Amino acid sequence: MTAFPVFEISPLNRRRWANFRRNRRGYWSLWIFLALFGLSLFAALIANDRPLLVRYDHHWYLPVLHDYPETDFGGQFQTTADYRDPYVQKKIMAQGWMLWPPIRYGDNTINLALTAPAPSPPTAENWLGTDDQGRDVLARLIYGFRISVLFGLTLTLISSVIGIAAGAVQGYFGGWTDLLFQRFIEIWSGMPILYLLIILSSVITPNFWWLLGLMLLFSWMGLVGVVRAEFLRARNFEYVRAARALGVGNIAIMFRHLLPNAMVASLTFMPFILNGSITTLTALDFLGFGLPPGSPSLGELLAQGKANLQAPWLGITAFLTLALMLSLLIFIGEAVRDAFDPRKAFR
């Protein structure tokens, strides 16, 4: 009989988790942020201009996943069915039914039945009103939140890997390697990052991956100093010298013996790096140099609030969303810092 492997948590990690939970503000912020982010991952099931499920003429359809021509529902055209069209709705309801998501608008769906000029105030149809193009604000808020967090997480993870590797090489080898790397970082970090991003975004048509690559050119330096200091401190410890004497290679010493010590400081800084990544993307979108035009974005919603002061719901919605998201990340970062702080004794 095969026994399943049992994963045990070390006493040190149990103490860290207990310290994290003691910070009630950070602990609950983590769960709130995970709940909001988890819901945003299923944005297509929450806000969409297509039904989740259609039952027509004894057949099942999934419009949220597949495109169906209008002729499949008794229409006259071979083009993709517009489920918000009263004609198509009448055809489907005559021989079946539709299951709609809670919000019947996608991120770029325009409400053509507005009773007030766009941007229109909140109503029972558009819970947070519409923007200056008649698009539902709540739907764009959900999709924009998802893009911002995914962008920030991707940028944080990739830049952290590069920064940790660069700091490890600097701190472990020292000498000329450390000296040359430090001079390069001093020159590279002295560049006006925001201006360069604006210039590059003006030359190249920006999209998610181009913008991620451009910001990655500068964001990797955040953890270099912390990791470098830890490797400089620990490279001459007795266990490192013993490993060298036994013939262990440099890469094995760096990643097996020294990196776990540096990861404590790295994990402490990561929530704050994520916060900065989201803020930078929002600033670029606000200035018009971020994601492509029409993309759901918190920065673009802020810009609309600035341009339409007669519609205060736009600016208030964007401000409250950013304030909540960034505050949650700051509280989580403080809790992680307390969890890895050796001076915090668990009682």
C-alpha positions as CSV (number, residue, x, y, z in Angstrom):
1,M,0.0,0.0,0.0
2,T,1.5,3.3,-1.1
3,A,1.6,6.0,1.5
4,F,1.0,9.6,0.4
5,P,3.8,12.0,1.2
6,V,3.2,14.2,4.2
7,F,4.3,17.8,3.9
8,E,5.3,19.2,7.3
9,I,5.7,22.9,8.1
10,S,8.9,23.7,9.9
11,P,8.6,25.4,13.4
12,L,10.1,28.6,11.9
13,N,7.5,28.8,9.2
14,R,4.7,28.1,11.7
15,R,6.0,30.9,13.8
16,R,6.1,33.2,10.7
17,W,2.5,32.3,9.8
18,A,1.4,32.9,13.4
19,N,3.0,36.3,13.4
20,F,1.3,37.1,10.1
21,R,-2.1,36.1,11.5
22,R,-1.4,38.3,14.6
23,N,-1.5,41.3,12.3
24,R,-5.2,41.2,11.9
25,R,-5.3,44.1,9.5
26,G,-2.9,42.4,7.1
27,Y,-4.4,39.0,7.5
28,W,-7.9,40.1,6.6
29,S,-6.5,42.4,3.8
30,L,-5.0,39.3,2.3
31,W,-8.3,37.4,2.2
32,I,-10.2,40.5,0.9
33,F,-7.7,41.0,-1.9
34,L,-7.7,37.4,-2.9
35,A,-11.5,37.4,-3.0
36,L,-11.6,40.5,-5.2
37,F,-8.8,39.2,-7.5
38,G,-10.5,35.7,-7.7
39,L,-13.8,37.3,-8.7
40,S,-12.0,39.5,-11.3
41,L,-10.5,36.4,-12.9
42,F,-14.0,35.3,-13.8
43,A,-15.0,38.7,-15.1
44,A,-16.4,37.1,-18.3
45,L,-18.9,35.3,-16.1
46,I,-19.8,38.4,-14.1
47,A,-20.0,41.2,-16.7
48,N,-20.6,40.2,-20.3
49,D,-22.9,41.2,-23.2
50,R,-23.5,37.5,-24.0
51,P,-25.6,35.0,-22.1
52,L,-23.8,32.4,-20.1
53,L,-26.2,29.7,-21.4
54,V,-28.8,29.5,-24.1
55,R,-31.5,26.8,-24.5
56,Y,-33.0,27.0,-28.0
57,D,-35.0,24.4,-29.9
58,H,-33.9,21.6,-27.6
59,H,-30.2,22.5,-28.0
60,W,-27.7,23.9,-25.6
61,Y,-25.4,26.8,-26.5
62,L,-22.5,28.5,-24.6
63,P,-22.3,32.0,-26.1
64,V,-19.8,33.1,-23.5
65,L,-17.3,30.6,-24.9
66,H,-18.2,30.2,-28.5
67,D,-19.5,32.4,-31.4
68,Y,-22.8,31.4,-33.0
69,P,-24.3,32.8,-36.1
70,E,-27.7,34.5,-36.0
71,T,-29.1,31.8,-38.2
72,D,-28.7,29.2,-35.4
73,F,-31.5,31.1,-33.6
74,G,-33.8,31.6,-36.5
75,G,-32.2,34.9,-37.7
76,Q,-31.4,35.9,-41.2
77,F,-27.6,36.7,-41.1
78,Q,-24.6,34.5,-40.9
79,T,-22.8,37.0,-38.7
80,T,-22.3,36.5,-35.0
81,A,-25.5,36.9,-33.1
82,D,-26.0,40.1,-31.1
83,Y,-27.8,38.9,-28.0
84,R,-28.7,42.4,-26.9
85,D,-30.6,42.9,-30.1
86,P,-34.4,42.7,-29.3
87,Y,-34.9,40.8,-32.6
88,V,-32.5,38.0,-31.6
89,Q,-33.9,38.0,-28.0
90,K,-37.4,37.5,-29.3
91,K,-36.3,34.6,-31.5
92,I,-34.6,32.8,-28.7
93,M,-37.3,33.4,-26.1
94,A,-39.9,32.1,-28.5
95,Q,-38.4,28.6,-28.4
96,G,-36.2,28.6,-25.3
97,W,-34.5,30.8,-22.7
98,M,-31.3,32.6,-21.8
99,L,-29.2,32.8,-18.6
100,W,-27.5,36.2,-18.4
101,P,-24.6,37.2,-16.1
102,P,-25.3,39.7,-13.3
103,I,-24.0,42.6,-15.4
104,R,-25.2,42.5,-19.1
105,Y,-22.3,44.6,-20.4
106,G,-18.8,43.8,-21.4
107,D,-15.8,46.0,-21.1
108,N,-16.5,47.8,-24.4
109,T,-20.3,47.3,-24.7
110,I,-22.1,50.6,-25.4
111,N,-25.5,51.1,-24.0
112,L,-27.5,52.4,-26.9
113,A,-30.7,52.8,-24.9
114,L,-29.5,55.6,-22.5
115,T,-32.1,58.0,-21.3
116,A,-29.5,60.7,-20.5
117,P,-26.5,62.0,-22.4
118,A,-23.3,60.1,-21.7
119,P,-21.7,60.0,-19.2
120,S,-25.0,59.1,-17.6
121,P,-25.5,58.8,-13.8
122,P,-26.0,55.5,-12.0
123,T,-29.2,53.7,-12.6
124,A,-30.7,50.2,-12.1
125,E,-29.4,49.2,-15.5
126,N,-25.9,50.8,-15.1
127,W,-25.1,50.5,-11.4
128,L,-22.1,52.9,-11.5
129,G,-23.3,54.9,-14.5
130,T,-21.6,55.1,-17.9
131,D,-18.5,56.8,-19.2
132,D,-18.3,59.4,-21.9
133,Q,-18.8,56.8,-24.6
134,G,-21.8,55.1,-23.0
135,R,-19.9,52.1,-21.6
136,D,-20.8,50.5,-18.3
137,V,-18.4,51.8,-15.6
138,L,-18.8,48.7,-13.3
139,A,-18.0,46.3,-16.1
140,R,-14.9,48.3,-17.1
141,L,-13.9,48.5,-13.5
142,I,-13.9,44.8,-13.1
143,Y,-11.9,44.2,-16.2
144,G,-9.6,47.0,-15.4
145,F,-8.9,45.7,-11.9
146,R,-8.0,42.3,-13.4
147,I,-5.6,43.8,-15.9
148,S,-3.9,46.0,-13.3
149,V,-3.4,43.1,-10.8
150,L,-2.2,40.6,-13.5
151,F,0.1,43.2,-14.9
152,G,1.5,44.1,-11.5
153,L,1.9,40.4,-10.5
154,T,3.7,39.5,-13.8
155,L,6.0,42.5,-13.6
156,T,6.8,41.8,-9.9
157,L,7.6,38.2,-10.4
158,I,9.8,38.6,-13.5
159,S,11.6,41.7,-12.1
160,S,12.2,40.0,-8.8
161,V,13.8,37.0,-10.5
162,I,16.1,39.2,-12.5
163,G,16.9,41.4,-9.5
164,I,17.6,38.5,-7.1
165,A,19.9,36.9,-9.7
166,A,21.8,40.2,-10.3
167,G,22.1,40.9,-6.6
168,A,23.3,37.3,-5.9
169,V,26.0,37.5,-8.5
170,Q,27.2,40.9,-7.2
171,G,27.3,39.9,-3.6
172,Y,28.8,36.5,-4.0
173,F,31.6,37.2,-6.4
174,G,32.4,40.8,-5.2
175,G,35.5,42.5,-6.5
176,W,35.4,43.9,-10.0
177,T,32.1,42.1,-10.7
178,D,30.4,44.0,-7.9
179,L,32.1,47.3,-8.7
180,L,31.1,47.2,-12.4
181,F,27.6,46.1,-11.7
182,Q,27.2,48.9,-9.1
183,R,28.4,51.6,-11.5
184,F,26.0,50.3,-14.2
185,I,23.1,50.3,-11.8
186,E,23.9,53.9,-10.6
187,I,23.9,55.1,-14.2
188,W,20.8,53.1,-15.2
189,S,18.8,54.1,-12.1
190,G,19.7,57.8,-12.7
191,M,17.6,57.9,-15.9
192,P,14.2,59.6,-15.8
193,I,12.2,56.4,-16.0
194,L,8.7,57.9,-16.5
195,Y,9.9,60.2,-19.3
196,L,11.6,57.3,-21.1
197,L,8.5,55.1,-20.8
198,I,6.4,58.0,-22.2
199,I,8.9,58.5,-25.1
200,L,9.1,54.7,-25.9
201,S,5.3,54.4,-25.7
202,S,5.0,57.2,-28.2
203,V,7.3,55.5,-30.7
204,I,5.9,52.0,-30.3
205,T,2.2,51.1,-30.3
206,P,1.8,50.0,-26.7
207,N,0.1,46.7,-25.7
208,F,0.2,44.6,-22.6
209,W,3.4,42.8,-23.4
210,W,5.3,45.7,-24.9
211,L,4.5,47.8,-21.8
212,L,5.5,45.0,-19.6
213,G,8.9,44.7,-21.4
214,L,9.5,48.4,-21.2
215,M,8.8,48.7,-17.5
216,L,10.9,45.5,-16.9
217,L,13.9,47.4,-18.2
218,F,13.9,49.5,-15.0
219,S,11.9,47.7,-12.3
220,W,14.4,44.9,-11.8
221,M,16.7,47.0,-9.6
222,G,14.3,47.1,-6.6
223,L,15.7,44.0,-4.9
224,V,19.3,44.1,-6.1
225,G,20.6,46.1,-3.1
226,V,18.9,43.9,-0.5
227,V,20.0,40.6,-2.0
228,R,23.6,42.0,-2.7
229,A,23.9,43.0,1.0
230,E,22.8,39.6,2.2
231,F,25.2,37.7,-0.1
232,L,28.1,40.0,0.9
233,R,27.4,39.4,4.5
234,A,27.0,35.6,4.3
235,R,29.5,34.6,1.6
236,N,32.4,34.2,4.2
237,F,30.4,32.4,6.8
238,E,31.8,29.1,8.1
239,Y,29.2,26.8,6.4
240,V,30.0,28.5,3.0
241,R,33.7,28.0,3.4
242,A,33.1,24.4,4.4
243,A,31.0,23.9,1.3
244,R,33.8,25.4,-0.9
245,A,36.3,23.1,0.8
246,L,34.1,20.1,0.0
247,G,34.1,21.0,-3.7
248,V,30.6,22.3,-3.9
249,G,30.2,24.6,-7.0
250,N,29.4,28.3,-6.8
251,I,25.9,28.0,-8.3
252,A,25.0,25.3,-5.7
253,I,26.3,27.4,-2.9
254,M,24.5,30.5,-4.1
255,F,21.1,28.9,-4.6
256,R,21.2,26.2,-1.9
257,H,22.9,27.9,1.0
258,L,22.8,31.7,0.5
259,L,19.6,32.3,-1.4
260,P,17.2,31.2,1.4
261,N,18.6,33.9,3.7
262,A,18.1,36.5,1.0
263,M,14.6,35.4,0.2
264,V,13.4,36.7,3.6
265,A,14.1,40.3,2.7
266,S,12.9,39.7,-0.9
267,L,9.5,38.4,0.2
268,T,9.1,41.4,2.5
269,F,9.6,43.9,-0.3
270,M,7.5,42.1,-2.9
271,P,4.1,43.5,-1.9
272,F,5.5,47.0,-2.1
273,I,7.0,46.3,-5.5
274,L,3.6,45.1,-6.7
275,N,2.0,48.3,-5.4
276,G,4.5,50.4,-7.3
277,S,4.0,48.4,-10.5
278,I,0.2,49.0,-10.4
279,T,0.7,52.7,-9.7
280,T,3.1,53.1,-12.6
281,L,0.6,51.4,-15.0
282,T,-2.2,53.6,-13.7
283,A,-0.1,56.7,-14.2
284,L,0.8,55.8,-17.8
285,D,-2.9,55.1,-18.6
286,F,-3.9,58.3,-17.0
287,L,-1.4,60.2,-19.2
288,G,-2.5,58.3,-22.3
289,F,0.7,56.4,-22.8
290,G,-0.3,53.0,-21.3
291,L,-2.5,50.3,-22.7
292,P,-4.1,50.6,-26.2
293,P,-7.0,53.0,-26.5
294,G,-10.3,51.4,-25.5
295,S,-8.7,49.0,-23.0
296,P,-10.4,48.9,-19.6
297,S,-8.0,50.6,-17.2
298,L,-8.2,52.4,-13.9
299,G,-5.9,55.1,-15.2
300,E,-8.2,55.7,-18.2
301,L,-11.2,55.9,-15.8
302,L,-9.3,58.5,-13.7
303,A,-8.6,60.5,-16.9
304,Q,-12.3,60.4,-17.8
305,G,-13.2,61.6,-14.3
306,K,-10.8,64.5,-14.7
307,A,-12.2,65.4,-18.2
308,N,-15.9,65.1,-17.0
309,L,-16.1,67.0,-13.7
310,Q,-19.9,67.1,-14.2
311,A,-19.9,63.3,-13.7
312,P,-18.4,62.9,-10.3
313,W,-19.2,59.1,-10.2
314,L,-16.3,58.5,-12.6
315,G,-13.6,60.0,-10.5
316,I,-15.0,58.8,-7.2
317,T,-15.2,55.2,-8.5
318,A,-11.7,55.2,-9.8
319,F,-10.3,56.9,-6.7
320,L,-12.0,54.5,-4.2
321,T,-11.0,51.4,-6.2
322,L,-7.3,52.5,-6.3
323,A,-7.4,53.5,-2.7
324,L,-8.8,50.2,-1.6
325,M,-6.5,48.1,-3.7
326,L,-3.3,49.9,-2.8
327,S,-4.3,50.0,0.9
328,L,-4.9,46.3,0.9
329,L,-1.5,45.7,-0.6
330,I,0.3,48.0,1.9
331,F,-1.4,46.2,4.8
332,I,-0.4,42.8,3.4
333,G,3.2,44.0,3.0
334,E,3.3,45.2,6.6
335,A,2.0,41.9,7.8
336,V,4.6,40.0,5.7
337,R,7.3,42.3,7.1
338,D,6.2,41.4,10.7
339,A,6.1,37.7,9.9
340,F,9.7,37.6,8.7
341,D,11.0,40.0,11.4
342,P,13.2,38.0,13.8
343,R,12.5,40.5,16.6
344,K,8.8,39.6,16.5
345,A,8.6,36.8,19.1
346,F,5.5,34.7,19.0
347,R,3.7,34.5,22.3
